[in-house]
Amino acid sequence: MIGDWEVELNAIRSAGNGGQNVNKVATAIHLRFDINRSSLPAIYKEKILKLSDSRISSDGVIIIKSQQFRTQLQNKEAALERLKELILSAMIIKKSRRASKPTFGSQLRRMDSKTKRGASKVMRKKVDF
């Protein structure tokens, strides 16, 4: 679906734990995907750009950083998988919520419990002779 020319992958050094290997090897991957220049259908582009995701810049570029694994290949695959999930999540149509009414029985039970609670509080008051 997405061509190799559309995805820009850069190897960078990972942050965090890893000992000497972290300082020597660039295992983390920085993925950049320009939505506007991509070959995605227009409806996909439109829905992706509407997403309120921090990974999407104001220019319409998706930036994903993957440094979960110790190898560059695994991080590359993870970044591409996350890009795929982001694109597919934009196309999911969420079911609109219909407001429901409480049943008559539940309303009666609620009012009954309120009455009982009020009656028990009245019983705590000071008795006036």
C-alpha positions in Angstrom: 0.0 0.0 0.0 2.8 2.5 0.9 5.9 2.7 -1.3 9.4 2.6 0.0 10.1 6.0 -1.5 7.3 7.5 0.7 8.9 6.5 4.0 12.1 8.1 5.2 14.0 6.0 7.8 17.0 7.4 9.7 19.1 5.5 12.2 19.9 7.4 15.3 21.4 6.5 18.7 19.0 5.2 21.3 18.6 6.9 24.6 18.5 5.1 28.0 20.1 1.9 29.2 22.3 -0.4 27.2 25.8 0.1 28.4 28.6 0.8 25.9 26.5 -0.5 23.0 24.2 2.6 23.2 27.2 4.9 22.6 28.5 3.0 19.6 25.6 1.8 17.6 22.7 3.7 16.0 19.9 1.2 16.6 16.9 3.6 17.1 14.9 4.5 14.0 13.3 7.8 13.2 10.5 7.3 10.6 9.1 10.3 8.7 6.0 10.0 6.4 4.7 13.0 4.5 0.9 12.5 4.3 0.3 15.1 1.6 3.0 13.7 -0.8 2.0 10.1 -0.2 0.1 7.9 -2.7 -2.7 7.2 -0.1 -6.3 7.8 -1.3 -7.6 11.3 -0.6 -10.1 10.1 2.0 -7.2 8.4 4.0 -5.2 11.6 3.9 -8.1 13.7 5.0 -9.0 11.5 8.0 -5.3 11.1 9.1 -4.8 14.9 9.0 -7.9 15.3 11.2 -6.5 13.0 13.9 -5.4 14.8 17.1 -2.2 12.7 17.4 1.0 14.2 18.8 3.0 12.2 16.2 1.5 14.2 13.3 3.1 17.6 12.9 1.3 20.7 11.7 3.0 20.3 8.2 1.2 16.9 7.9 4.3 14.7 8.5 4.0 11.6 10.7 7.1 11.2 12.9 7.6 7.9 14.7 10.6 7.1 16.9 11.2 3.4 17.6 13.9 2.4 20.1 12.2 -0.5 21.9 14.6 -3.2 20.6 18.3 -3.6 20.6 18.6 -4.1 16.8 18.0 -1.7 14.0 16.0 -4.2 12.0 13.5 -4.9 14.8 13.1 -1.2 15.4 12.5 -0.6 11.7 9.8 -3.2 11.6 8.2 -1.9 14.8 8.2 1.7 13.4 6.6 0.5 10.1 4.0 -1.5 12.1 3.1 1.5 14.2 2.7 3.6 11.0 0.4 1.0 9.6 -1.7 0.9 12.8 -2.0 4.7 12.8 -3.2 4.8 9.2 -5.7 1.9 9.8 -7.0 3.5 13.0 -8.0 6.7 11.1 -10.4 4.6 8.9 -12.3 3.0 11.8 -15.7 4.6 12.0 -16.8 4.9 15.6 -20.4 4.0 16.4 -22.3 7.1 17.6 -23.6 6.8 21.1 -27.4 7.0 21.6 -28.5 8.4 25.0 -30.5 5.9 26.9 -33.3 6.6 29.4 -33.4 5.0 32.9 -36.2 2.4 33.2 -39.3 3.2 35.3 -38.3 0.5 37.8 -34.8 1.9 38.3 -36.3 5.4 38.8 -38.6 4.1 41.5 -35.8 2.2 43.3 -33.7 5.4 43.2 -36.4 7.5 44.7 -37.2 4.8 47.3 -33.6 4.7 48.4 -33.4 8.5 48.7 -36.6 8.5 50.8 -35.2 5.8 53.2 -31.9 7.6 53.5 -33.7 10.9 54.3 -35.8 9.1 56.9 -32.8 7.6 58.7 -31.2 11.1 58.8 -34.4 12.6 60.3 -34.2 9.9 63.0 -30.7 11.2 64.1 -32.1 14.7 64.9 -32.4 15.9 68.4 -35.7 15.0 70.0 -37.8 18.0 71.1 -40.2 17.3 74.0 
